[in-house]
Amino acid sequence: MFLRCRTCVIVGVFSVKEGEAMSLLEALSWVRRLGLKKVYFELDAKVVVEAIKSSDVGISEFGSIVQSCKDIIRCEHEFSTSFIRRQANECAHALAKASCSYASPMVWSEPPDCVTSFLSHYCNNPSHY
């Protein structure tokens, strides 16, 4: 069931793993503000998921971002993260690519055009995912 989706551009210069972690932090913060409770975050960034599950994140910019993510997840007991291959996450990938087209954050209550075909395919073939 589609609830909503959001895109935004995070300004800064980040390594790939820092950018992925910043995206998760932004998503966690947004979902928390919405008051949603049982949320599964699927990431195609294995290094971020492993860092979230690790007991030691280290002292670095990446570690600091991951720690912020972990703090939110700890407070919101029903938030969880898991790794999925990018091929199984085409919808999120299409939305991320589309976010570059918007100058400000966008929120949709209905699926945007860039993900409609993925959602239709998923609804018709749920066993493929």
C-alpha positions in Angstrom: 0.0 0.0 0.0 1.4 3.4 -1.0 1.3 5.9 1.8 3.5 8.8 0.6 6.9 9.6 -0.7 9.2 12.5 -0.5 12.2 13.8 -2.3 14.7 16.4 -1.3 18.2 17.4 -2.2 20.7 17.3 0.7 23.3 20.0 0.2 26.9 19.2 0.9 29.9 17.3 -0.3 29.7 13.7 0.9 31.3 10.4 0.1 28.9 7.9 -1.3 28.4 6.1 2.0 28.0 9.4 3.8 25.4 10.5 1.2 23.5 7.2 1.7 23.6 7.5 5.4 22.4 11.2 5.2 19.5 10.0 3.0 18.5 7.5 5.6 18.8 10.1 8.4 16.5 12.4 6.4 14.0 9.6 5.8 14.0 8.5 9.5 13.5 12.1 10.6 10.7 12.7 8.2 8.8 9.5 9.0 9.2 10.2 12.7 7.7 13.7 12.2 4.8 12.1 10.5 4.2 10.0 13.5 4.4 6.7 11.7 5.3 3.7 13.9 6.1 0.5 12.2 8.4 1.3 9.3 10.9 -0.8 7.4 13.6 1.1 5.6 15.1 -0.9 2.7 18.5 0.3 1.6 20.7 -0.8 -1.3 23.8 0.6 0.6 25.0 -2.5 2.4 27.8 -0.5 4.2 25.1 1.7 5.8 22.9 -1.2 6.9 26.0 -3.0 8.4 27.0 0.2 10.2 23.5 0.6 11.7 23.6 -3.0 13.0 27.2 -2.6 14.3 27.9 -1.9 17.9 30.8 0.5 17.0 30.4 3.1 14.3 33.8 4.7 14.7 34.8 8.3 14.9 34.2 9.9 11.5 31.7 12.0 9.6 30.1 8.7 8.5 30.1 7.4 12.0 28.4 10.5 13.3 25.6 10.3 10.7 25.1 6.6 11.4 25.0 7.3 15.2 22.2 9.9 14.6 20.3 7.2 12.6 20.8 4.7 15.4 19.6 7.2 18.0 16.3 7.6 16.1 15.9 3.9 15.5 16.5 3.2 19.2 13.8 5.7 20.2 11.4 4.4 17.6 11.4 0.7 18.5 9.4 -0.4 15.4 11.8 1.2 12.9 14.1 -1.2 11.2 16.6 -1.3 8.3 17.5 -4.1 5.9 19.7 -4.4 2.8 18.2 -5.2 -0.6 19.9 -5.3 -3.9 19.5 -2.3 -6.1 17.7 -4.4 -8.8 14.9 -5.1 -6.2 14.7 -1.4 -5.3 14.0 0.1 -8.7 11.1 2.2 -7.3 13.4 4.0 -4.8 16.1 4.4 -7.4 13.7 6.0 -9.9 12.5 8.4 -7.2 16.1 9.3 -6.2 16.9 10.1 -9.8 13.8 12.2 -10.1 14.7 14.2 -7.0 17.4 16.0 -9.0 14.7 17.6 -11.1 13.1 19.4 -8.1 14.5 22.6 -6.6 12.7 22.0 -3.3 11.5 19.1 -1.3 8.4 17.3 -2.8 5.9 15.2 -1.0 3.3 13.0 -2.8 0.2 11.5 -1.3 -0.4 9.6 -4.6 2.4 7.8 -6.5 4.3 10.2 -8.8 4.7 9.3 -12.4 8.3 8.2 -12.0 7.3 5.2 -9.8 3.8 4.3 -11.0 5.0 1.6 -13.5 7.2 0.0 -10.8 4.3 0.0 -8.3 1.9 -1.5 -10.9 4.4 -4.2 -11.7 5.0 -5.0 -8.1 1.2 -5.2 -7.3 0.7 -7.6 -10.2 3.8 -9.7 -9.4 4.5 -9.6 -5.7 6.3 -12.9 -5.7 9.1 -11.5 -7.8 10.3 -9.2 -4.9 
